[in-house]
């Protein structure tokens, strides 16, 4: 296939995504339920293959893209899972803040190698962790305002000290995620801070009081509850709204033309259109 053909397909998909996700006509009548399976959890995430992961306490449950239960992982010795990052579904990162550990899982949701003990690296106070490109890891220490990145060999490649001096205030972030070599740090009272792969501060997206968000297709997607998902264009700097088919969800994720909703007792997945 020629380069021009590839470019045309990418542009068509981008346009289709925009029309589908953000058209004012998108409402509950536009959705087709693909499946609903029993599930109970506190948070939800999805990988780039359409698999869903539900986290509850010390358990993470993987559901395949057709809704079938694949496997459950639990490590009661490490307590509750603070966060799970499936940026690379072949190397899932589980962060256990209370025990200063990071556990790596493979695509079968099985431990892959030894856990990373953050105490051995004087990072026992780290409060946030997320996956990075090329199997790297970002970590944040809120006491020293320290931002670190490790490569897949667990060698330190980025160290930003005294982030409070760089920003001009003492940040209190509660969420980290990387998308296309940009790190996004949620600071609820200030907005979403953006850093490049070298840890250089780029800008702050002025959306405050977020709890969690997703970055996809040059949009920052978030919910403030109810029946709406809001998408902020990282290039257009404007917001659009999507009406979701139910308001009683705990967490939501968007993937291609699918909407994943974690409800009190189920994981329900909808597709736009027929």
C-alpha positions, 0 to 999 in steps of 0.5 A, spaced: 500 500 500 502 506 498 504 512 503 498 516 500 493 511 501 495 510 508 495 517 509 488 517 506 486 512 510 488 515 517 485 521 515 478 518 514 478 514 520 480 521 524 474 524 521 469 518 522 472 518 529 470 526 530 463 525 527 461 519 531 464 521 538 462 528 538 456 529 533 450 533 537 446 527 534 449 522 538 445 520 544 442 513 547 438 511 541 445 511 537 448 505 541 448 498 540 449 494 546 455 489 545 455 485 551 454 486 559 457 481 563 457 481 571 463 485 574 465 489 580 470 494 581 472 501 583 476 502 576 476 500 569 482 501 564 482 498 556 488 496 552 489 497 545 487 491 543 480 492 546 481 488 552 478 491 559 481 490 566 477 491 572 480 493 578 477 492 585 482 491 591 487 486 590 484 483 584 485 485 577 480 482 572 481 481 564 476 481 560 477 479 552 474 484 547 468 479 546 466 480 554 469 473 556 472 472 562 480 471 561 483 471 568 484 474 575 490 476 578 491 477 585 497 478 590 494 479 597 501 480 600 501 487 597 494 489 599 490 494 594 492 495 587 493 503 587 493 503 579 494 499 573 497 501 567 496 497 560 499 501 555 503 495 553 498 489 554 504 485 554 507 488 560 502 490 565 504 495 570 501 494 577 503 499 582 502 498 590 503 504 593 502 502 601 508 497 599 512 501 595 512 495 589 511 495 582 509 488 579 509 486 572 504 482 568 504 479 561 498 478 557 496 472 560 496 476 567 501 472 570 507 475 574 513 476 569 520 477 573 521 480 580 517 485 583 520 492 583 522 494 590 522 502 590 525 502 597 531 499 594 531 506 590 529 510 596 523 511 593 518 508 598 514 515 598 512 515 591 505 516 590 504 515 582 506 510 577 505 509 570 508 506 564 512 509 559 514 508 551 519 502 550 517 499 557 519 504 561 516 507 567 514 514 570 514 515 578 513 521 582 515 522 589 511 528 592 515 529 598 521 531 594 517 533 588 521 528 584 519 526 577 523 520 575 523 515 569 526 508 568 527 504 562 526 497 561 532 495 564 530 499 570 536 504 569 534 511 571 534 516 564 530 522 567 530 525 574 527 532 575 528 535 582 524 540 585 518 540 581 515 545 585 521 550 583 520 549 576 512 550 577 512 556 582 508 552 586 508 545 590 504 540 586 499 535 589 498 530 583 493 524 583 494 521 576 499 520 571 499 517 564 503 517 558 500 518 551 505 518 544 511 520 548 507 526 552 506 525 560 500 528 563 500 529 570 493 531 574 494 536 579 486 537 581 487 545 583 491 547 577 489 543 571 493 537 567 500 538 567 504 536 560 511 534 560 515 531 554 519 525 554 525 528 558 521 531 563 521 538 561 515 542 563 511 544 557 504 547 559 498 546 563 491 544 560 486 549 564 481 543 566 481 543 574 478 538 579 479 532 575 479 525 578 481 521 572 482 522 564 484 518 558 488 521 552 486 518 545 486 521 538 489 528 540 483 528 545 483 528 553 477 525 555 473 525 562 467 525 565 464 529 571 459 524 572 452 523 569 450 522 562 456 526 559 463 524 557 467 531 555 473 531 550 478 537 550 482 537 543 489 538 545 490 541 538 483 545 537 483 547 545 476 546 544 471 541 548 465 537 545 460 532 549 458 525 548 452 523 551 452 516 554 447 511 554 447 510 562 448 515 568 449 509 573 456 508 571 463 508 576 468 509 570 468 509 563 473 508 557 473 509 550 476 505 544 475 506 537 467 506 536 466 502 543 464 505 550 466 501 556 462 502 562 463 499 569 457 499 573 455 497 580 455 490 578 457 489 571 461 491 565 457 493 559 460 495 552 456 499 547 458 500 540 456 506 536 450 505 530 448 498 528 
